[in-house]
Structures are given as C-alpha cells and as structure tokens.
Amino acid sequence: MEPSSYIKKNDKIVLMCNYGFRDMTINLLNCFEKLNISRDRFLLYAIDDKSHQFFKSKGIESIRFSRDETNKKINTEFFDNEGVYGEEAESYGNIGFRAICNEKPLVVLEVLKQGYNVLWTDTDIVWQKDPFIHFYNEINKSNGFENNDDIDLYVQQDDDDICAGFYFIRSNPKTIKYIHDTIAFLNPMIDDQIAMRLFLKSQGVNILSKEILLKNQNSDKIKYVLLDRKLFPNGTAYFNLKLTQRANITPYIVHNNCIIGHRSKKERFIEYGLWSVDEKSLDISNNDNISNNEKTLISPKHILKAHTDIITSISSSNNQLYTTSMDKSIKIWEINGNTQLFKVLKSKYIHRRGAIWSTFIDDIKETILTASHDKTVQIWNKNFESINTFSGHTGIINQMVVIPNSDYILTCSDDSTIRLFSTQDSSYKRVYLGHSSWVSSIAFNNNIIYSCSNDETIRLWDFKTGRCLNIIKPYQGWIRKIILNLNNLISAGNDGTIKIWQCNEQGYIINEEQFKEIYTNGNSSINDMVVHENILYCAFDNGSLKSYNLTTLQLEKDYLGHKPSSINCIHVSKSLNLLFTGGFDRQIKSWEL
C-alpha cells in the first residue's frame, strides 16, 4: 500500500538536531529518500546556527529553532526552561542532552497547535519502512478501529516504559493539554521522557482492544497504543536482545538509544549496516588560512577544575579570580606564589535558580555584584551575604555593566529590554525599549548605551532620556557581543564575522556604511571577546581561541582552546597578567598575554 493513499494532509514528520548530530540526521534523511518520503512531509528544526547553515549549504530546508519565538507562537509565558547546549554532539545524561530533550516538546506543541498531527522522530533512528503504513493499516484495521482518529497517541516502548524519542500524536485538545502539561513540568533535572511518562499515567488509557476503545470512546483520556518492540525496537531490543532478528522480520524503525555517546551510536550503526553517510558530505570548511610561518597552537598555562557544570562568567580583582557556573556556585581562586598554582579559597551557592551570567567586583565598596538566570541583580558583601536585590526583568539577564563613577547598573536581558538600576535607590528603574528579540550584550561610553540583539541590530541609546539614537544592521545574524576600544565599536556575529566602526568624540558612529572587518573564515560563531593592548581575543562556539591584531586585522595567535567544547566566556586579568577562558567542559584555562 502506498502511503500517499491513506496519509492525511495534516500528518507531519518532525525532527530536530544540532550541528554535532548532523551526520545522524543525514543518515535519517537518506532513509526518507529511499522510502520516497517527499520533502513536504517532514519539518526539520535546526537547534543552532551552524546546523542551520550546514543544511542550507546542502540544499536541505530547515527551520531555525528559537525558544523565544516558539513560546510566543504557543502562548506559553511561563515556560522559561532555558536550555544550555553547544554545537557538539551531546551524550545521554549531561546537561546539554537534557536541555535539548526539553526543547523537543516545545516544537511538538507548536506544530500541534498549527493543526498538524506530529510523528516525532529522534535523529539516532533509521527508518526501514514507512511507519504510517503500520499506524493506519496494520494497527487500526487489524483491531477494527474504524476511525483513523480513534487513537490519540502511538508511542515506542523503551526498556521500562514509553520512549519520548519516537511517537505519533494527533492534534486535538487532549493531546495539546498533555504536551502543555509535560512542558510545564520540565526543569534541568527532569527531561521530556520523565514528564511524558508521568502525565500519560494520569491522562491516558492503553487501548489493547476494540472493546477498550469502545468503552473509552467518549472519555477525556488520551487513547494510546504501545508500538510492538519487534517492529519498533529500541537499542536494547534490536542490538542486544535481537528481538527483531529472532522473529526474522524487517522493523519499521531501529532506534539507536540505550547507548551513551555519539561515537558509540555511529559505530553501532556501521557495524549493523545501518549507516549510509558519506563523511565528506559533512564538512563545513573550518580552515583559517593560517600562514605557513604561524606557530603551532599555544597551550594553556593553567587548567582550573572545581566547577561541576558549564562556566558562565569570569572576573578578577587584587590577584584573585572569581568564577561562576551553571552549578549555581561562585568560587574565589588565588594563585600560590611558590607553586604558581591556583587553589579555591572560597565557594558559595548564592542564587536559587540557575547560574550567574555576569559579575562585577567593587573593590572600593568591597561588594560583589551578580546578574543571574533568576532575572535579578544582587549585591553581596565579601562573605556572600545579600545586601540588596534588584528585579524587573522577565527574562535571563545576559550582561551587566556598572557605570563608572556613579551608582548606576545597566543590564540586558532575554526579555528584549535594557534596564537601569540605582544602587542607592532600589525603586529607581528605567527601561530602554526597542529590540524585538533578546539583548545579548551592552556597552557604555560618554552617555551613550550600545546594545546588540538576536534581532540582528545594534542600537545606540541616549543614556539620560532613553531615546534610541541610531539603529545599525551589520548583517552578522544574531550579534552575540559588542565591546568598545578607544574610539571603536566592535561587534561579533553569529556568522563568525567581526566588524569595527569608528566613533567620534561624542560616541556616535561616524559612518555606519564604513567599517573594518576581521575575517575568521566563519569557522564558528563568536561567543565572547575582549581587547588588551590592541589585541582582540575571541572565544568561539566550536572551542577555538584566537587573537587578532587590531591594526593589521590579521590573525595574531592561535590557541588550543577548549575543543571540542564551546568557550562560553573570556576575561583579561590585569592584576594577574593572564587571559582566562571558561568553557562547556567545566574548565577554566589561563593563557599568557
């Protein structure tokens, strides 16, 4: 039976991947091609810019996933379950894996609310037959289910319960509520599979026969069917127990789960003849065209290990280093004069939810300022006792800038705003409105605020009036970072480009059409950057660390960085005379300036 003879126009196959799993996705798309599954039958979501660019370069249409845009579409203001993940292939159980898992139901809910039935498939799956044949013909007809809409959910079985990696769910009020409740229950420790299992127990009924279906015909329960483990095997059933092979049948799909690590998955697919990817087709050029006389990659001077999760910010003061992490702690490090090794002097868990994304050490007032995932700015004494809290943002605070010789703090947030707080008056607030997406970075000079955003613009603001003075579109995609250096404004884009504009004495950009550009060959997006003595240090999402001469605009040095993990933050310590980087690998590394 041809699938086109019975498949509904509103049935959509939905899948999502990041750059690290592009090979698994290509392997699955090759299966679609063999099964004559046309392009209009599936929606492919790219979870990072690099994967989106990769699919575009291959002529494969993909949708760039944005949590903010998805939340707007599905009207879910309280879903602030922010994910933290990079472009690398995530492994089962780590924070990046859980974060990606918790994005999946957001996509499913968005598509369901558009009126489409969703066949969700993880990308570590191969398809050997079209599953819709089984749903509509073999299950429904063999059980006498006369209406193809009788069953709300067809779901794969895992070793101990249902599997959130493969299921077909119909669009109706019951299923929308089910996915909605699933999302609301998620947090960094509870992934989509745990939540789906929990709510299916209370909201669903397993349809084992036509009699059970008729009994629950008018029920508000979700009517679901568990897919046969031989026909829809998971990793244990296919590769270990070999249930499918014992039955001498061809499965509809093979799910390569129940094994940890991308490499292990790939090797197992290859071993069982389930891999069809040309490795050459996976490349995006990452050559930096470094001249032959360049030195080899520079090694770090120190590697600091104490945090248990992604490093989120680094600052320093009086020969001490302050670091924060997704593990919700702030740590103070000091270097031993004899051994020249760093040790942790103090560690404290100070924010209730999530990480600190920005810190400032005020030596004069002997206070520490933090801006956090919990949407607040807090002031602490040196014993980490809270002195004051400033609230107002409705999204994560991405950066904080303390205005010199004043009592003011500037912040920018995922809520698309910039806010001004006064340390002397907690009720004082000013909001700068104009960006249409999250504001990722800010800078301040001469009563002008500079901001950049995922809306692909840079804005200049009058500090005193809040009026937007200028809007620049640099064509860099999401602009991740801006910094000021002397009379220059420097922007770093998601496309891996760096642009430099000259400003006049008042801080205005002289000519936005005239700028200098540093070519990094777009090998990766830039997460952070800092200038020291006319050298620009850049931290890349692929783990590279490079420096560029701002006079010649040429590559100065290339470092080992944190590959394959992303570098999240970068800092120059003048007191320690070192460059520091913090990565997704939970490490802080120091480098000679």
VEXTORNU-822290 format. One record per residue (C-alpha): residue number from 1; x, y, z; residue in one letter. Coordinates in steps of 0.2 Angstrom, whole numbers, plus 5000, padded with zeros to 4 digits. Layout:
// residues N
> NUM	X	Y	Z	A
...
***
This chain:
// residues 593
> 1	5000	5000	5000	M
> 2	5007	5017	4995	E
> 3	5007	5029	5010	P
> 4	5000	5043	4999	S
> 5	4984	5033	4998	S
> 6	4980	5035	5016	Y
> 7	4991	5048	5024	I
> 8	4982	5063	5029	K
> 9	4987	5080	5023	K
> 10	4990	5086	5041	N
> 11	5002	5072	5046	D
> 12	5019	5079	5048	K
> 13	5035	5070	5052	I
> 14	5045	5082	5064	V
> 15	5064	5080	5069	L
> 16	5077	5092	5077	M
> 17	5096	5092	5078	C
> 18	5111	5102	5082	N
> 19	5127	5103	5072	Y
> 20	5135	5088	5082	G
> 21	5121	5076	5076	F
> 22	5121	5082	5058	R
> 23	5128	5065	5052	D
> 24	5114	5056	5061	M
> 25	5101	5067	5053	T
> 26	5108	5065	5036	I
> 27	5108	5046	5039	N
> 28	5089	5048	5043	L
> 29	5086	5059	5028	L
> 30	5094	5046	5017	N
> 31	5081	5034	5024	C
> 32	5067	5046	5019	F
> 33	5074	5047	5002	E
> 34	5074	5028	5000	K
> 35	5056	5027	5006	L
> 36	5051	5040	4994	N
> 37	5045	5051	5008	I
> 38	5043	5068	5000	S
> 39	5051	5084	5007	R
> 40	5034	5092	5011	D
> 41	5030	5078	5023	R
> 42	5043	5082	5036	F
> 43	5049	5098	5046	L
> 44	5067	5099	5051	L
> 45	5072	5110	5065	Y
> 46	5090	5116	5067	A
> 47	5094	5120	5085	I
> 48	5109	5130	5082	D
> 49	5115	5142	5068	D
> 50	5129	5131	5062	K
> 51	5117	5116	5059	S
> 52	5105	5128	5050	H
> 53	5119	5135	5039	Q
> 54	5125	5117	5036	F
> 55	5108	5111	5030	F
> 56	5106	5127	5019	K
> 57	5123	5123	5011	S
> 58	5117	5106	5007	K
> 59	5100	5112	4999	G
> 60	5090	5105	5014	I
> 61	5077	5116	5020	E
> 62	5077	5118	5039	S
> 63	5068	5129	5052	I
> 64	5080	5138	5064	R
> 65	5073	5134	5081	F
> 66	5071	5149	5093	S
> 67	5064	5146	5110	R
> 68	5058	5164	5112	D
> 69	5048	5163	5095	E
> 70	5041	5146	5099	T
> 71	5035	5152	5116	N
> 72	5026	5167	5108	K
> 73	5018	5156	5095	K
> 74	5011	5144	5108	I
> 75	5007	5157	5121	N
> 76	5017	5150	5135	T
> 77	5024	5164	5145	E
> 78	5029	5154	5160	F
> 79	5040	5141	5150	F
> 80	5057	5148	5155	D
> 81	5065	5132	5154	N
> 82	5081	5139	5146	E
> 83	5092	5126	5138	G
> 84	5111	5126	5138	V
> 85	5120	5117	5125	Y
> 86	5133	5119	5111	G
> 87	5135	5113	5094	E
> 88	5144	5097	5099	E
> 89	5136	5080	5100	A
> 90	5128	5079	5117	E
> 91	5129	5062	5127	S
> 92	5115	5055	5137	Y
> 93	5113	5062	5155	G
> 94	5123	5078	5153	N
> 95	5116	5095	5155	I
> 96	5117	5098	5136	G
> 97	5107	5082	5132	F
> 98	5094	5086	5145	R
> 99	5092	5104	5138	A
> 100	5090	5098	5120	I
> 101	5077	5085	5126	C
> 102	5067	5099	5134	N
> 103	5066	5109	5118	E
> 104	5058	5094	5109	K
> 105	5041	5096	5116	P
> 106	5041	5114	5113	L
> 107	5042	5111	5095	V
> 108	5029	5097	5095	V
> 109	5017	5108	5104	L
> 110	5020	5122	5091	E
> 111	5016	5110	5077	V
> 112	5001	5103	5086	L
> 113	4994	5120	5088	K
> 114	4995	5123	5070	Q
> 115	4983	5108	5067	G
> 116	4996	5095	5062	Y
> 117	4997	5078	5068	N
> 118	5015	5075	5073	V
> 119	5026	5060	5071	L
> 120	5041	5064	5081	W
> 121	5057	5055	5077	T
> 122	5074	5057	5086	D
> 123	5088	5058	5073	T
> 124	5098	5042	5080	D
> 125	5085	5032	5071	I
> 126	5084	5023	5055	V
> 127	5068	5020	5045	W
> 128	5066	5004	5035	Q
> 129	5048	5005	5031	K
> 130	5035	5020	5032	D
> 131	5028	5019	5050	P
> 132	5011	5027	5044	F
> 133	5008	5010	5035	I
> 134	5008	5002	5052	H
> 135	4998	5015	5061	F
> 136	4984	5016	5048	Y
> 137	4983	4999	5041	N
> 138	4991	4986	5052	E
> 139	4985	4993	5069	I
> 140	4969	5002	5065	N
> 141	4962	4990	5053	K
> 142	4968	4974	5062	S
> 143	4960	4980	5078	N
> 144	4944	4986	5070	G
> 145	4947	5004	5074	F
> 146	4935	5011	5061	E
> 147	4940	5029	5063	N
> 148	4959	5034	5060	N
> 149	4957	5047	5073	D
> 150	4952	5035	5087	D
> 151	4969	5033	5093	I
> 152	4977	5049	5100	D
> 153	4995	5043	5103	L
> 154	5006	5029	5095	Y
> 155	5022	5028	5106	V
> 156	5038	5017	5105	Q
> 157	5042	5007	5120	Q
> 158	5058	5008	5130	D
> 159	5065	4996	5142	D
> 160	5054	5001	5156	D
> 161	5041	5012	5150	D
> 162	5037	5023	5134	I
> 163	5051	5032	5124	C
> 164	5050	5050	5120	A
> 165	5061	5048	5105	G
> 166	5048	5041	5093	F
> 167	5029	5044	5094	Y
> 168	5014	5049	5083	F
> 169	5002	5061	5091	I
> 170	4986	5068	5084	R
> 171	4982	5086	5086	S
> 172	4967	5088	5097	N
> 173	4963	5097	5114	P
> 174	4968	5082	5124	K
> 175	4985	5080	5117	T
> 176	4989	5098	5117	I
> 177	4985	5099	5135	K
> 178	4996	5083	5138	Y
> 179	5011	5091	5129	I
> 180	5007	5108	5138	H
> 181	5007	5099	5155	D
> 182	5023	5090	5150	T
> 183	5032	5106	5146	I
> 184	5026	5115	5162	A
> 185	5034	5101	5172	F
> 186	5051	5101	5164	L
> 187	5067	5108	5173	N
> 188	5086	5105	5171	P
> 189	5084	5088	5180	M
> 190	5068	5082	5173	I
> 191	5068	5079	5154	D
> 192	5054	5076	5142	D
> 193	5053	5057	5144	Q
> 194	5051	5058	5163	I
> 195	5037	5071	5161	A
> 196	5028	5062	5147	M
> 197	5028	5045	5156	R
> 198	5021	5054	5172	L
> 199	5007	5063	5164	F
> 200	5002	5048	5152	L
> 201	4999	5038	5168	K
> 202	4986	5050	5174	S
> 203	4979	5056	5157	Q
> 204	4980	5041	5146	G
> 205	4972	5024	5144	V
> 206	4981	5010	5135	N
> 207	4970	5003	5120	I
> 208	4973	4985	5120	L
> 209	4957	4980	5110	S
> 210	4942	4987	5101	K
> 211	4932	4983	5117	E
> 212	4943	4995	5127	I
> 213	4942	5008	5114	L
> 214	4923	5007	5114	L
> 215	4922	5008	5132	K
> 216	4933	5024	5132	N
> 217	4925	5032	5116	Q
> 218	4918	5047	5125	N
> 219	4932	5048	5138	S
> 220	4943	5063	5140	D
> 221	4958	5051	5142	K
> 222	4971	5050	5129	I
> 223	4969	5034	5120	K
> 224	4986	5027	5116	Y
> 225	4994	5011	5108	V
> 226	5011	5005	5113	L
> 227	5021	5000	5097	L
> 228	5027	4982	5096	D
> 229	5045	4981	5102	R
> 230	5050	4969	5087	K
> 231	5043	4981	5074	L
> 232	5049	4997	5083	F
> 233	5064	4991	5093	P
> 234	5074	5002	5104	N
> 235	5093	4999	5106	G
> 236	5091	4985	5119	T
> 237	5078	4976	5109	A
> 238	5087	4977	5092	Y
> 239	5106	4977	5096	F
> 240	5106	4967	5112	N
> 241	5091	4956	5113	L
> 242	5089	4955	5094	K
> 243	5070	4953	5096	L
> 244	5068	4958	5078	T
> 245	5081	4946	5071	Q
> 246	5074	4932	5081	R
> 247	5057	4935	5073	A
> 248	5065	4936	5056	N
> 249	5056	4952	5051	I
> 250	5060	4969	5045	T
> 251	5057	4983	5058	P
> 252	5049	4999	5053	Y
> 253	5062	5009	5063	I
> 254	5078	5005	5073	V
> 255	5081	5017	5087	H
> 256	5100	5018	5092	N
> 257	5097	5023	5110	N
> 258	5102	5014	5126	C
> 259	5120	5018	5122	I
> 260	5130	5033	5128	I
> 261	5140	5044	5116	G
> 262	5139	5049	5098	H
> 263	5154	5039	5093	R
> 264	5146	5023	5100	S
> 265	5130	5026	5091	K
> 266	5139	5029	5075	K
> 267	5150	5013	5077	E
> 268	5135	5003	5081	R
> 269	5125	5009	5065	F
> 270	5140	5005	5055	I
> 271	5143	4988	5062	E
> 272	5125	4983	5058	Y
> 273	5125	4990	5041	G
> 274	5113	5004	5045	L
> 275	5125	5019	5041	W
> 276	5123	5027	5024	S
> 277	5133	5044	5026	V
> 278	5147	5050	5015	D
> 279	5159	5058	5028	E
> 280	5165	5071	5015	K
> 281	5147	5077	5014	S
> 282	5148	5083	5032	L
> 283	5161	5096	5031	D
> 284	5159	5114	5033	I
> 285	5176	5122	5029	S
> 286	5185	5126	5046	N
> 287	5202	5132	5039	N
> 288	5208	5148	5045	D
> 289	5221	5150	5031	N
> 290	5234	5152	5044	I
> 291	5251	5157	5035	S
> 292	5265	5144	5035	N
> 293	5275	5154	5047	N
> 294	5262	5154	5061	E
> 295	5267	5145	5076	K
> 296	5259	5129	5082	T
> 297	5244	5130	5094	L
> 298	5248	5138	5110	I
> 299	5245	5128	5126	S
> 300	5236	5135	5142	P
> 301	5247	5140	5157	K
> 302	5234	5133	5170	H
> 303	5219	5122	5169	I
> 304	5207	5125	5184	L
> 305	5195	5112	5189	K
> 306	5182	5113	5203	A
> 307	5165	5118	5195	H
> 308	5153	5104	5190	T
> 309	5145	5112	5176	D
> 310	5147	5125	5162	I
> 311	5157	5140	5166	I
> 312	5146	5156	5164	T
> 313	5157	5171	5170	S
> 314	5175	5176	5175	I
> 315	5181	5191	5184	S
> 316	5196	5196	5194	S
> 317	5202	5208	5207	S
> 318	5218	5210	5218	N
> 319	5226	5194	5212	N
> 320	5210	5184	5215	Q
> 321	5200	5176	5202	L
> 322	5180	5175	5203	Y
> 323	5171	5161	5193	T
> 324	5153	5156	5191	T
> 325	5145	5141	5184	S
> 326	5128	5133	5179	M
> 327	5132	5123	5195	D
> 328	5125	5139	5204	K
> 329	5141	5142	5213	S
> 330	5153	5156	5214	I
> 331	5171	5152	5218	K
> 332	5186	5163	5223	I
> 333	5203	5157	5217	W
> 334	5221	5163	5222	E
> 335	5237	5159	5215	I
> 336	5251	5152	5226	N
> 337	5267	5162	5224	G
> 338	5278	5147	5226	N
> 339	5270	5134	5216	T
> 340	5261	5146	5204	Q
> 341	5246	5135	5205	L
> 342	5228	5141	5208	F
> 343	5218	5135	5223	K
> 344	5200	5138	5228	V
> 345	5199	5150	5243	L
> 346	5180	5151	5245	K
> 347	5165	5143	5236	S
> 348	5147	5148	5239	K
> 349	5130	5143	5231	Y
> 350	5121	5160	5231	I
> 351	5107	5160	5218	H
> 352	5092	5149	5220	R
> 353	5089	5146	5201	R
> 354	5102	5144	5188	G
> 355	5118	5152	5185	A
> 356	5126	5169	5187	I
> 357	5129	5176	5170	W
> 358	5139	5192	5174	S
> 359	5149	5198	5189	T
> 360	5157	5214	5195	F
> 361	5169	5216	5209	I
> 362	5168	5233	5218	D
> 363	5185	5235	5227	D
> 364	5180	5252	5234	I
> 365	5164	5247	5242	K
> 366	5170	5229	5245	E
> 367	5155	5221	5237	T
> 368	5151	5209	5223	I
> 369	5138	5212	5210	L
> 370	5130	5197	5201	T
> 371	5117	5196	5187	A
> 372	5108	5180	5186	S
> 373	5097	5167	5177	H
> 374	5084	5171	5190	D
> 375	5082	5188	5182	K
> 376	5089	5198	5196	T
> 377	5104	5208	5200	V
> 378	5111	5206	5218	Q
> 379	5124	5215	5228	I
> 380	5134	5204	5241	W
> 381	5147	5208	5254	N
> 382	5163	5198	5254	K
> 383	5155	5185	5265	N
> 384	5142	5182	5251	F
> 385	5128	5189	5262	E
> 386	5115	5198	5251	S
> 387	5114	5217	5253	I
> 388	5101	5221	5240	N
> 389	5091	5214	5226	T
> 390	5085	5222	5210	F
> 391	5071	5215	5200	S
> 392	5061	5220	5185	G
> 393	5067	5209	5171	H
> 394	5056	5195	5165	T
> 395	5070	5185	5156	G
> 396	5088	5179	5160	I
> 397	5100	5194	5162	I
> 398	5114	5191	5149	N
> 399	5126	5205	5154	Q
> 400	5128	5219	5167	M
> 401	5138	5235	5166	V
> 402	5142	5246	5181	V
> 403	5144	5264	5175	I
> 404	5160	5271	5181	P
> 405	5159	5285	5195	N
> 406	5141	5283	5198	S
> 407	5128	5272	5207	D
> 408	5120	5265	5191	Y
> 409	5120	5247	5184	I
> 410	5115	5243	5166	L
> 411	5108	5226	5162	T
> 412	5102	5217	5146	C
> 413	5090	5203	5145	S
> 414	5081	5189	5136	D
> 415	5066	5199	5138	D
> 416	5072	5211	5124	S
> 417	5075	5226	5136	T
> 418	5089	5236	5144	I
> 419	5086	5242	5161	R
> 420	5095	5254	5173	L
> 421	5095	5252	5191	F
> 422	5102	5263	5205	S
> 423	5112	5255	5220	T
> 424	5106	5269	5231	Q
> 425	5088	5268	5227	D
> 426	5081	5251	5224	S
> 427	5064	5258	5217	S
> 428	5073	5268	5203	Y
> 429	5071	5260	5186	K
> 430	5072	5265	5168	R
> 431	5068	5254	5154	V
> 432	5075	5255	5136	Y
> 433	5063	5248	5124	L
> 434	5066	5244	5105	G
> 435	5074	5227	5102	H
> 436	5062	5214	5096	S
> 437	5072	5199	5102	S
> 438	5084	5195	5117	W
> 439	5098	5208	5120	V
> 440	5114	5199	5122	S
> 441	5127	5212	5125	S
> 442	5129	5230	5130	I
> 443	5142	5244	5132	A
> 444	5143	5261	5139	F
> 445	5153	5277	5135	N
> 446	5150	5296	5136	N
> 447	5132	5295	5140	N
> 448	5128	5283	5126	I
> 449	5122	5265	5128	I
> 450	5127	5252	5114	Y
> 451	5117	5236	5113	S
> 452	5116	5221	5101	C
> 453	5102	5208	5099	S
> 454	5096	5192	5091	N
> 455	5085	5204	5081	D
> 456	5102	5207	5071	E
> 457	5103	5225	5075	T
> 458	5115	5236	5085	I
> 459	5106	5251	5094	R
> 460	5113	5267	5101	L
> 461	5103	5275	5116	W
> 462	5103	5291	5125	D
> 463	5108	5286	5142	F
> 464	5098	5301	5150	K
> 465	5082	5301	5140	T
> 466	5081	5283	5135	G
> 467	5078	5288	5116	R
> 468	5085	5277	5103	C
> 469	5098	5287	5093	L
> 470	5103	5275	5079	N
> 471	5099	5258	5073	I
> 472	5113	5248	5063	I
> 473	5110	5232	5054	K
> 474	5128	5224	5052	P
> 475	5121	5208	5043	Y
> 476	5130	5197	5055	Q
> 477	5115	5187	5060	G
> 478	5112	5186	5079	W
> 479	5125	5199	5086	I
> 480	5132	5190	5101	R
> 481	5144	5203	5108	K
> 482	5149	5221	5107	I
> 483	5164	5230	5115	I
> 484	5172	5247	5115	L
> 485	5190	5250	5112	N
> 486	5196	5268	5112	L
> 487	5186	5276	5098	N
> 488	5180	5260	5090	N
> 489	5164	5249	5092	L
> 490	5167	5231	5089	I
> 491	5154	5218	5085	S
> 492	5155	5199	5084	A
> 493	5141	5190	5075	G
> 494	5134	5173	5074	N
> 495	5141	5171	5057	D
> 496	5159	5172	5064	G
> 497	5162	5189	5057	T
> 498	5170	5204	5067	I
> 499	5166	5222	5062	K
> 500	5174	5238	5068	I
> 501	5166	5255	5067	W
> 502	5174	5272	5071	Q
> 503	5166	5283	5083	C
> 504	5168	5302	5085	N
> 505	5172	5311	5102	E
> 506	5153	5311	5107	Q
> 507	5152	5292	5104	G
> 508	5142	5292	5088	Y
> 509	5147	5281	5074	I
> 510	5154	5292	5061	I
> 511	5148	5282	5046	N
> 512	5139	5265	5048	E
> 513	5142	5261	5030	E
> 514	5161	5262	5033	Q
> 515	5169	5248	5044	F
> 516	5184	5237	5045	K
> 517	5181	5218	5045	E
> 518	5192	5204	5053	I
> 519	5189	5188	5043	Y
> 520	5189	5172	5053	T
> 521	5183	5162	5038	N
> 522	5166	5160	5048	G
> 523	5173	5143	5055	N
> 524	5161	5146	5070	S
> 525	5151	5159	5079	S
> 526	5159	5170	5092	I
> 527	5153	5169	5110	N
> 528	5164	5182	5118	D
> 529	5178	5194	5115	M
> 530	5190	5206	5124	V
> 531	5203	5218	5120	V
> 532	5220	5220	5128	H
> 533	5234	5231	5121	E
> 534	5227	5232	5104	N
> 535	5225	5213	5103	I
> 536	5207	5206	5101	L
> 537	5205	5189	5109	Y
> 538	5190	5179	5103	C
> 539	5181	5164	5110	A
> 540	5172	5153	5098	F
> 541	5157	5142	5099	D
> 542	5167	5127	5092	N
> 543	5180	5129	5106	G
> 544	5193	5139	5096	S
> 545	5203	5153	5105	L
> 546	5211	5166	5093	K
> 547	5219	5183	5094	S
> 548	5219	5197	5081	Y
> 549	5229	5212	5079	N
> 550	5218	5227	5078	L
> 551	5230	5237	5067	T
> 552	5233	5224	5054	T
> 553	5217	5215	5056	L
> 554	5227	5199	5054	Q
> 555	5227	5183	5065	L
> 556	5240	5186	5079	E
> 557	5240	5169	5088	K
> 558	5230	5153	5088	D
> 559	5227	5143	5105	Y
> 560	5222	5126	5109	L
> 561	5206	5132	5117	G
> 562	5193	5121	5124	H
> 563	5189	5110	5108	K
> 564	5178	5101	5106	P
> 565	5168	5110	5119	S
> 566	5162	5128	5117	S
> 567	5171	5143	5125	I
> 568	5157	5152	5135	N
> 569	5167	5167	5142	C
> 570	5183	5176	5142	I
> 571	5192	5188	5153	H
> 572	5209	5198	5154	V
> 573	5215	5200	5172	S
> 574	5227	5214	5173	K
> 575	5232	5210	5191	S
> 576	5237	5193	5186	L
> 577	5243	5197	5169	N
> 578	5234	5182	5161	L
> 579	5220	5179	5149	L
> 580	5206	5167	5156	F
> 581	5193	5157	5147	T
> 582	5178	5146	5153	G
> 583	5170	5133	5144	G
> 584	5156	5120	5142	F
> 585	5169	5107	5148	D
> 586	5168	5114	5165	R
> 587	5186	5120	5165	Q
> 588	5194	5137	5167	I
> 589	5210	5139	5157	K
> 590	5223	5153	5158	S
> 591	5234	5159	5144	W
> 592	5250	5170	5143	E
> 593	5245	5188	5136	L
***
